[in-house]
Amino acid sequence: MRRNFERLFVQEHHFRSLELNINLIMLYIFKHIIRNYIINRANNLIENTSFECSCPKPGQV
């Protein structure tokens, strides 16, 4: 009885650590996806924004 309980406990412990590892991996992937998305959005905004002055050039009216 006790041995069965110990075996069950070890299996449960392995399952929990595996579950924790999967959660950590998913969190890591999710973090990278969010970071890449934000960086890409920022780059697109920078590329689409022209920093040229829209004032009339000298000689133009």
PyMOL Python script that loads the backbone (N, CA, C, O; Angstrom):
from pymol import cmd

cmd.read_pdbstr("""\
ATOM      1  N   MET A   1       0.835  -1.206   0.000  1.00  0.00           N
ATOM      2  CA  MET A   1       0.000   0.000   0.000  1.00  0.00           C
ATOM      3  C   MET A   1       0.869   1.254   0.000  1.00  0.00           C
ATOM      4  O   MET A   1       0.650   2.185  -0.775  1.00  0.00           O
ATOM      5  N   ARG A   2       1.857   1.253   0.888  1.00  0.00           N
ATOM      6  CA  ARG A   2       2.722   2.412   1.001  1.00  0.00           C
ATOM      7  C   ARG A   2       3.554   2.588  -0.276  1.00  0.00           C
ATOM      8  O   ARG A   2       3.762   3.712  -0.734  1.00  0.00           O
ATOM      9  N   ARG A   3       4.027   1.476  -0.846  1.00  0.00           N
ATOM     10  CA  ARG A   3       4.836   1.545  -2.058  1.00  0.00           C
ATOM     11  C   ARG A   3       4.011   2.093  -3.219  1.00  0.00           C
ATOM     12  O   ARG A   3       4.496   2.906  -4.005  1.00  0.00           O
ATOM     13  N   ASN A   4       2.767   1.645  -3.320  1.00  0.00           N
ATOM     14  CA  ASN A   4       1.882   2.173  -4.359  1.00  0.00           C
ATOM     15  C   ASN A   4       1.691   3.671  -4.195  1.00  0.00           C
ATOM     16  O   ASN A   4       1.699   4.423  -5.170  1.00  0.00           O
ATOM     17  N   PHE A   5       1.522   4.089  -2.961  1.00  0.00           N
ATOM     18  CA  PHE A   5       1.332   5.511  -2.695  1.00  0.00           C
ATOM     19  C   PHE A   5       2.579   6.301  -3.097  1.00  0.00           C
ATOM     20  O   PHE A   5       2.480   7.366  -3.706  1.00  0.00           O
ATOM     21  N   GLU A   6       3.760   5.764  -2.745  1.00  0.00           N
ATOM     22  CA  GLU A   6       5.006   6.442  -3.104  1.00  0.00           C
ATOM     23  C   GLU A   6       5.153   6.545  -4.623  1.00  0.00           C
ATOM     24  O   GLU A   6       5.549   7.584  -5.152  1.00  0.00           O
ATOM     25  N   ARG A   7       4.826   5.447  -5.315  1.00  0.00           N
ATOM     26  CA  ARG A   7       4.931   5.451  -6.772  1.00  0.00           C
ATOM     27  C   ARG A   7       3.971   6.474  -7.379  1.00  0.00           C
ATOM     28  O   ARG A   7       4.320   7.205  -8.306  1.00  0.00           O
ATOM     29  N   LEU A   8       2.755   6.508  -6.834  1.00  0.00           N
ATOM     30  CA  LEU A   8       1.756   7.470  -7.305  1.00  0.00           C
ATOM     31  C   LEU A   8       2.253   8.893  -7.059  1.00  0.00           C
ATOM     32  O   LEU A   8       2.101   9.770  -7.909  1.00  0.00           O
ATOM     33  N   PHE A   9       2.848   9.109  -5.887  1.00  0.00           N
ATOM     34  CA  PHE A   9       3.348  10.435  -5.536  1.00  0.00           C
ATOM     35  C   PHE A   9       4.449  10.871  -6.503  1.00  0.00           C
ATOM     36  O   PHE A   9       4.465  12.013  -6.964  1.00  0.00           O
ATOM     37  N   VAL A  10       5.378   9.940  -6.809  1.00  0.00           N
ATOM     38  CA  VAL A  10       6.474  10.247  -7.738  1.00  0.00           C
ATOM     39  C   VAL A  10       5.917  10.560  -9.126  1.00  0.00           C
ATOM     40  O   VAL A  10       6.359  11.508  -9.775  1.00  0.00           O
ATOM     41  N   GLN A  11       4.941   9.758  -9.584  1.00  0.00           N
ATOM     42  CA  GLN A  11       4.339  10.018 -10.900  1.00  0.00           C
ATOM     43  C   GLN A  11       3.677  11.395 -10.916  1.00  0.00           C
ATOM     44  O   GLN A  11       3.830  12.159 -11.868  1.00  0.00           O
ATOM     45  N   GLU A  12       2.943  11.695  -9.851  1.00  0.00           N
ATOM     46  CA  GLU A  12       2.276  13.000  -9.746  1.00  0.00           C
ATOM     47  C   GLU A  12       3.307  14.118  -9.765  1.00  0.00           C
ATOM     48  O   GLU A  12       3.109  15.149 -10.408  1.00  0.00           O
ATOM     49  N   HIS A  13       4.412  13.904  -9.053  1.00  0.00           N
ATOM     50  CA  HIS A  13       5.456  14.924  -8.998  1.00  0.00           C
ATOM     51  C   HIS A  13       6.068  15.145 -10.380  1.00  0.00           C
ATOM     52  O   HIS A  13       6.291  16.285 -10.787  1.00  0.00           O
ATOM     53  N   HIS A  14       6.340  14.058 -11.100  1.00  0.00           N
ATOM     54  CA  HIS A  14       6.885  14.185 -12.454  1.00  0.00           C
ATOM     55  C   HIS A  14       5.903  14.908 -13.357  1.00  0.00           C
ATOM     56  O   HIS A  14       6.290  15.758 -14.159  1.00  0.00           O
ATOM     57  N   PHE A  15       4.630  14.565 -13.221  1.00  0.00           N
ATOM     58  CA  PHE A  15       3.609  15.205 -14.048  1.00  0.00           C
ATOM     59  C   PHE A  15       3.550  16.697 -13.762  1.00  0.00           C
ATOM     60  O   PHE A  15       3.435  17.514 -14.676  1.00  0.00           O
ATOM     61  N   ARG A  16       3.632  17.044 -12.473  1.00  0.00           N
ATOM     62  CA  ARG A  16       3.578  18.462 -12.099  1.00  0.00           C
ATOM     63  C   ARG A  16       4.776  19.218 -12.651  1.00  0.00           C
ATOM     64  O   ARG A  16       4.623  20.328 -13.160  1.00  0.00           O
ATOM     65  N   SER A  17       5.971  18.631 -12.556  1.00  0.00           N
ATOM     66  CA  SER A  17       7.166  19.318 -13.050  1.00  0.00           C
ATOM     67  C   SER A  17       7.100  19.440 -14.577  1.00  0.00           C
ATOM     68  O   SER A  17       7.531  20.443 -15.144  1.00  0.00           O
ATOM     69  N   LEU A  18       6.561  18.418 -15.231  1.00  0.00           N
ATOM     70  CA  LEU A  18       6.394  18.482 -16.685  1.00  0.00           C
ATOM     71  C   LEU A  18       5.411  19.584 -17.053  1.00  0.00           C
ATOM     72  O   LEU A  18       5.636  20.347 -17.992  1.00  0.00           O
ATOM     73  N   GLU A  19       4.316  19.656 -16.297  1.00  0.00           N
ATOM     74  CA  GLU A  19       3.310  20.696 -16.527  1.00  0.00           C
ATOM     75  C   GLU A  19       3.926  22.075 -16.341  1.00  0.00           C
ATOM     76  O   GLU A  19       3.661  22.990 -17.120  1.00  0.00           O
ATOM     77  N   LEU A  20       4.744  22.222 -15.312  1.00  0.00           N
ATOM     78  CA  LEU A  20       5.416  23.493 -15.039  1.00  0.00           C
ATOM     79  C   LEU A  20       6.356  23.848 -16.182  1.00  0.00           C
ATOM     80  O   LEU A  20       6.394  24.998 -16.621  1.00  0.00           O
ATOM     81  N   ASN A  21       7.124  22.857 -16.674  1.00  0.00           N
ATOM     82  CA  ASN A  21       8.038  23.107 -17.785  1.00  0.00           C
ATOM     83  C   ASN A  21       7.281  23.543 -19.037  1.00  0.00           C
ATOM     84  O   ASN A  21       7.706  24.464 -19.735  1.00  0.00           O
ATOM     85  N   ILE A  22       6.156  22.880 -19.320  1.00  0.00           N
ATOM     86  CA  ILE A  22       5.356  23.241 -20.495  1.00  0.00           C
ATOM     87  C   ILE A  22       4.835  24.669 -20.347  1.00  0.00           C
ATOM     88  O   ILE A  22       4.858  25.445 -21.302  1.00  0.00           O
ATOM     89  N   ASN A  23       4.367  25.012 -19.149  1.00  0.00           N
ATOM     90  CA  ASN A  23       3.890  26.373 -18.909  1.00  0.00           C
ATOM     91  C   ASN A  23       4.999  27.394 -19.100  1.00  0.00           C
ATOM     92  O   ASN A  23       4.774  28.453 -19.685  1.00  0.00           O
ATOM     93  N   LEU A  24       6.190  27.085 -18.615  1.00  0.00           N
ATOM     94  CA  LEU A  24       7.315  28.006 -18.760  1.00  0.00           C
ATOM     95  C   LEU A  24       7.696  28.175 -20.228  1.00  0.00           C
ATOM     96  O   LEU A  24       7.980  29.285 -20.678  1.00  0.00           O
ATOM     97  N   ILE A  25       7.700  27.068 -20.974  1.00  0.00           N
ATOM     98  CA  ILE A  25       8.034  27.123 -22.402  1.00  0.00           C
ATOM     99  C   ILE A  25       6.991  27.949 -23.152  1.00  0.00           C
ATOM    100  O   ILE A  25       7.344  28.769 -23.999  1.00  0.00           O
ATOM    101  N   MET A  26       5.707  27.739 -22.847  1.00  0.00           N
ATOM    102  CA  MET A  26       4.654  28.502 -23.505  1.00  0.00           C
ATOM    103  C   MET A  26       4.771  29.988 -23.177  1.00  0.00           C
ATOM    104  O   MET A  26       4.587  30.844 -24.042  1.00  0.00           O
ATOM    105  N   LEU A  27       5.080  30.280 -21.912  1.00  0.00           N
ATOM    106  CA  LEU A  27       5.259  31.673 -21.493  1.00  0.00           C
ATOM    107  C   LEU A  27       6.427  32.315 -22.249  1.00  0.00           C
ATOM    108  O   LEU A  27       6.325  33.455 -22.704  1.00  0.00           O
ATOM    109  N   TYR A  28       7.533  31.580 -22.380  1.00  0.00           N
ATOM    110  CA  TYR A  28       8.722  32.066 -23.078  1.00  0.00           C
ATOM    111  C   TYR A  28       8.393  32.361 -24.543  1.00  0.00           C
ATOM    112  O   TYR A  28       8.750  33.418 -25.063  1.00  0.00           O
ATOM    113  N   ILE A  29       7.704  31.410 -25.213  1.00  0.00           N
ATOM    114  CA  ILE A  29       7.327  31.592 -26.624  1.00  0.00           C
ATOM    115  C   ILE A  29       6.389  32.789 -26.757  1.00  0.00           C
ATOM    116  O   ILE A  29       6.562  33.626 -27.643  1.00  0.00           O
ATOM    117  N   PHE A  30       5.396  32.867 -25.872  1.00  0.00           N
ATOM    118  CA  PHE A  30       4.424  33.949 -25.903  1.00  0.00           C
ATOM    119  C   PHE A  30       5.115  35.299 -25.732  1.00  0.00           C
ATOM    120  O   PHE A  30       4.791  36.269 -26.419  1.00  0.00           O
ATOM    121  N   LYS A  31       6.075  35.346 -24.804  1.00  0.00           N
ATOM    122  CA  LYS A  31       6.824  36.582 -24.549  1.00  0.00           C
ATOM    123  C   LYS A  31       7.578  37.005 -25.805  1.00  0.00           C
ATOM    124  O   LYS A  31       7.582  38.183 -26.162  1.00  0.00           O
ATOM    125  N   HIS A  32       8.212  36.051 -26.474  1.00  0.00           N
ATOM    126  CA  HIS A  32       8.962  36.373 -27.687  1.00  0.00           C
ATOM    127  C   HIS A  32       8.038  36.824 -28.816  1.00  0.00           C
ATOM    128  O   HIS A  32       8.374  37.748 -29.556  1.00  0.00           O
ATOM    129  N   ILE A  33       6.877  36.181 -28.954  1.00  0.00           N
ATOM    130  CA  ILE A  33       5.922  36.587 -29.994  1.00  0.00           C
ATOM    131  C   ILE A  33       5.471  38.021 -29.752  1.00  0.00           C
ATOM    132  O   ILE A  33       5.439  38.831 -30.678  1.00  0.00           O
ATOM    133  N   ILE A  34       5.120  38.335 -28.500  1.00  0.00           N
ATOM    134  CA  ILE A  34       4.680  39.694 -28.159  1.00  0.00           C
ATOM    135  C   ILE A  34       5.806  40.685 -28.439  1.00  0.00           C
ATOM    136  O   ILE A  34       5.570  41.742 -29.024  1.00  0.00           O
ATOM    137  N   ARG A  35       7.034  40.350 -28.024  1.00  0.00           N
ATOM    138  CA  ARG A  35       8.167  41.262 -28.203  1.00  0.00           C
ATOM    139  C   ARG A  35       8.430  41.516 -29.684  1.00  0.00           C
ATOM    140  O   ARG A  35       8.631  42.659 -30.096  1.00  0.00           O
ATOM    141  N   ASN A  36       8.429  40.439 -30.488  1.00  0.00           N
ATOM    142  CA  ASN A  36       8.664  40.596 -31.923  1.00  0.00           C
ATOM    143  C   ASN A  36       7.560  41.408 -32.566  1.00  0.00           C
ATOM    144  O   ASN A  36       7.824  42.216 -33.456  1.00  0.00           O
ATOM    145  N   TYR A  37       6.313  41.205 -32.126  1.00  0.00           N
ATOM    146  CA  TYR A  37       5.185  41.954 -32.678  1.00  0.00           C
ATOM    147  C   TYR A  37       5.355  43.447 -32.387  1.00  0.00           C
ATOM    148  O   TYR A  37       5.155  44.285 -33.266  1.00  0.00           O
ATOM    149  N   ILE A  38       5.724  43.768 -31.149  1.00  0.00           N
ATOM    150  CA  ILE A  38       5.888  45.176 -30.777  1.00  0.00           C
ATOM    151  C   ILE A  38       7.038  45.793 -31.558  1.00  0.00           C
ATOM    152  O   ILE A  38       6.926  46.922 -32.034  1.00  0.00           O
ATOM    153  N   ILE A  39       8.140  45.067 -31.694  1.00  0.00           N
ATOM    154  CA  ILE A  39       9.299  45.593 -32.434  1.00  0.00           C
ATOM    155  C   ILE A  39       8.924  45.815 -33.901  1.00  0.00           C
ATOM    156  O   ILE A  39       9.275  46.844 -34.479  1.00  0.00           O
ATOM    157  N   ASN A  40       8.214  44.860 -34.507  1.00  0.00           N
ATOM    158  CA  ASN A  40       7.807  45.012 -35.908  1.00  0.00           C
ATOM    159  C   ASN A  40       6.865  46.188 -36.091  1.00  0.00           C
ATOM    160  O   ASN A  40       6.998  46.946 -37.051  1.00  0.00           O
ATOM    161  N   ARG A  41       5.904  46.349 -35.169  1.00  0.00           N
ATOM    162  CA  ARG A  41       4.974  47.481 -35.245  1.00  0.00           C
ATOM    163  C   ARG A  41       5.744  48.792 -35.146  1.00  0.00           C
ATOM    164  O   ARG A  41       5.472  49.731 -35.895  1.00  0.00           O
ATOM    165  N   ALA A  42       6.701  48.861 -34.226  1.00  0.00           N
ATOM    166  CA  ALA A  42       7.491  50.082 -34.051  1.00  0.00           C
ATOM    167  C   ALA A  42       8.308  50.367 -35.312  1.00  0.00           C
ATOM    168  O   ALA A  42       8.382  51.513 -35.756  1.00  0.00           O
ATOM    169  N   ASN A  43       8.917  49.336 -35.886  1.00  0.00           N
ATOM    170  CA  ASN A  43       9.703  49.535 -37.110  1.00  0.00           C
ATOM    171  C   ASN A  43       8.828  50.002 -38.263  1.00  0.00           C
ATOM    172  O   ASN A  43       9.224  50.877 -39.033  1.00  0.00           O
ATOM    173  N   ASN A  44       7.629  49.417 -38.383  1.00  0.00           N
ATOM    174  CA  ASN A  44       6.719  49.836 -39.449  1.00  0.00           C
ATOM    175  C   ASN A  44       6.297  51.280 -39.270  1.00  0.00           C
ATOM    176  O   ASN A  44       6.232  52.038 -40.238  1.00  0.00           O
ATOM    177  N   LEU A  45       6.013  51.660 -38.050  1.00  0.00           N
ATOM    178  CA  LEU A  45       5.619  53.045 -37.787  1.00  0.00           C
ATOM    179  C   LEU A  45       6.758  54.003 -38.127  1.00  0.00           C
ATOM    180  O   LEU A  45       6.541  55.068 -38.707  1.00  0.00           O
ATOM    181  N   ILE A  46       7.976  53.604 -37.756  1.00  0.00           N
ATOM    182  CA  ILE A  46       9.137  54.465 -38.043  1.00  0.00           C
ATOM    183  C   ILE A  46       9.355  54.568 -39.549  1.00  0.00           C
ATOM    184  O   ILE A  46       9.620  55.656 -40.060  1.00  0.00           O
ATOM    185  N   GLU A  47       9.246  53.442 -40.272  1.00  0.00           N
ATOM    186  CA  GLU A  47       9.459  53.454 -41.722  1.00  0.00           C
ATOM    187  C   GLU A  47       8.378  54.273 -42.425  1.00  0.00           C
ATOM    188  O   GLU A  47       8.666  54.968 -43.399  1.00  0.00           O
ATOM    189  N   ASN A  48       7.129  54.198 -41.939  1.00  0.00           N
ATOM    190  CA  ASN A  48       6.035  54.892 -42.599  1.00  0.00           C
ATOM    191  C   ASN A  48       5.961  56.369 -42.234  1.00  0.00           C
ATOM    192  O   ASN A  48       5.245  57.131 -42.883  1.00  0.00           O
ATOM    193  N   THR A  49       6.681  56.775 -41.221  1.00  0.00           N
ATOM    194  CA  THR A  49       6.674  58.181 -40.819  1.00  0.00           C
ATOM    195  C   THR A  49       7.850  58.872 -41.493  1.00  0.00           C
ATOM    196  O   THR A  49       9.001  58.473 -41.313  1.00  0.00           O
ATOM    197  N   SER A  50       7.563  59.887 -42.253  1.00  0.00           N
ATOM    198  CA  SER A  50       8.655  60.624 -42.886  1.00  0.00           C
ATOM    199  C   SER A  50       9.028  61.781 -41.973  1.00  0.00           C
ATOM    200  O   SER A  50       8.170  62.526 -41.500  1.00  0.00           O
ATOM    201  N   PHE A  51      10.314  61.913 -41.741  1.00  0.00           N
ATOM    202  CA  PHE A  51      10.797  62.967 -40.860  1.00  0.00           C
ATOM    203  C   PHE A  51      11.204  64.203 -41.646  1.00  0.00           C
ATOM    204  O   PHE A  51      11.811  65.125 -41.100  1.00  0.00           O
ATOM    205  N   GLU A  52      10.866  64.216 -42.937  1.00  0.00           N
ATOM    206  CA  GLU A  52      11.214  65.389 -43.744  1.00  0.00           C
ATOM    207  C   GLU A  52      10.292  66.542 -43.359  1.00  0.00           C
ATOM    208  O   GLU A  52       9.131  66.350 -42.996  1.00  0.00           O
ATOM    209  N   CYS A  53      10.850  67.738 -43.452  1.00  0.00           N
ATOM    210  CA  CYS A  53      10.066  68.918 -43.129  1.00  0.00           C
ATOM    211  C   CYS A  53       9.102  69.189 -44.279  1.00  0.00           C
ATOM    212  O   CYS A  53       9.492  69.158 -45.447  1.00  0.00           O
ATOM    213  N   SER A  54       7.863  69.449 -43.947  1.00  0.00           N
ATOM    214  CA  SER A  54       6.871  69.714 -44.987  1.00  0.00           C
ATOM    215  C   SER A  54       6.773  71.216 -45.278  1.00  0.00           C
ATOM    216  O   SER A  54       5.872  71.659 -45.990  1.00  0.00           O
ATOM    217  N   CYS A  55       7.700  71.984 -44.726  1.00  0.00           N
ATOM    218  CA  CYS A  55       7.703  73.430 -44.990  1.00  0.00           C
ATOM    219  C   CYS A  55       8.098  73.664 -46.451  1.00  0.00           C
ATOM    220  O   CYS A  55       8.833  72.855 -47.017  1.00  0.00           O
ATOM    221  N   PRO A  56       7.632  74.744 -47.069  1.00  0.00           N
ATOM    222  CA  PRO A  56       8.062  75.036 -48.445  1.00  0.00           C
ATOM    223  C   PRO A  56       9.558  75.306 -48.489  1.00  0.00           C
ATOM    224  O   PRO A  56      10.112  75.980 -47.621  1.00  0.00           O
ATOM    225  N   LYS A  57      10.204  74.761 -49.528  1.00  0.00           N
ATOM    226  CA  LYS A  57      11.643  74.959 -49.668  1.00  0.00           C
ATOM    227  C   LYS A  57      11.898  76.397 -50.134  1.00  0.00           C
ATOM    228  O   LYS A  57      11.013  77.039 -50.700  1.00  0.00           O
ATOM    229  N   PRO A  58      13.080  76.880 -49.896  1.00  0.00           N
ATOM    230  CA  PRO A  58      13.396  78.245 -50.353  1.00  0.00           C
ATOM    231  C   PRO A  58      13.223  78.352 -51.870  1.00  0.00           C
ATOM    232  O   PRO A  58      13.659  77.469 -52.608  1.00  0.00           O
ATOM    233  N   GLY A  59      12.593  79.421 -52.330  1.00  0.00           N
ATOM    234  CA  GLY A  59      12.338  79.587 -53.752  1.00  0.00           C
ATOM    235  C   GLY A  59      10.955  79.116 -54.138  1.00  0.00           C
ATOM    236  O   GLY A  59      10.450  79.495 -55.194  1.00  0.00           O
ATOM    237  N   GLN A  60      10.330  78.300 -53.308  1.00  0.00           N
ATOM    238  CA  GLN A  60       8.969  77.853 -53.585  1.00  0.00           C
ATOM    239  C   GLN A  60       7.989  78.739 -52.802  1.00  0.00           C
ATOM    240  O   GLN A  60       8.303  79.262 -51.733  1.00  0.00           O
ATOM    241  N   VAL A  61       6.814  78.881 -53.370  1.00  0.00           N
ATOM    242  CA  VAL A  61       5.816  79.683 -52.666  1.00  0.00           C
ATOM    243  C   VAL A  61       4.674  78.765 -52.253  1.00  0.00           C
ATOM    244  O   VAL A  61       3.707  79.219 -51.640  1.00  0.00           O
TER     245      VAL A  61
END
""", "prot")
cmd.dss("prot")
cmd.show_as("cartoon", "prot")
cmd.util.cbc("prot")
cmd.orient("prot")
